[in-house]
Amino acid sequence: MAEGHINTIAKMFGLKSGSLSNGSNAPSKPRSSKPNNSNRSPNKASGTIATIQRTLNSRYRLNISVDNLFGPQTKGALVKGLQTELNRQFNRGLTVDGVFGPKTRRACVTVRQGARGNITWILQAILHCKGTSPGAVDGIFGAKTRSAVRTFQQQNNLQVDGIAGPQTFQMLFK
């Protein structure tokens, strides 16, 4: 079972994995410390996070890696998307820098059940990336998104009301 985990992790990072099933504790092939990206195309990654990454690249003219992994690059891109939408929709005058600072927090709007659009999509995307699935990441704030917001709020000691306001956004982008 451990060998399966090792092989999966090695595959995720584009490394060659050695087989330990020959009875020895040494890998059958030397391992490289550099990722082997020849068999891995970032644009062919699949999964919800990869779809989120592709959408961010397309919608906000970004160029983040499409690797189906939630890391600082994807988080920053989600903040840039939020800042862009707050500027477009509410004329907030934010610098689109991918940093969720005090100005971005103050500029956040309240998003509740029934809302639709790109800010709702960003809310759903960050909820998914943080491990609280809102169901489909479709830009429609329905019952599943409300439930995910409530769960996230409860897990983070926030007021549990199912409404995403500045405090909920701040915790999501922490």
ZICOR-V643463 format. One record per helix or strand of 3 or more residues. SS is the DSSP state (@ for helix, = for strand). FROM is the first residue (numbers start at 1). TO is the last residue. If there is no record, write none. Layout:
BEGIN
ss: {SS;SS}
from: {FROM;FROM}
to: {TO;TO}
END
This chain:
BEGIN
ss: {@;@;@;@;@;@;@;@}
from: {2;42;48;72;102;118;143;166}
to: {12;44;60;90;107;129;155;172}
END
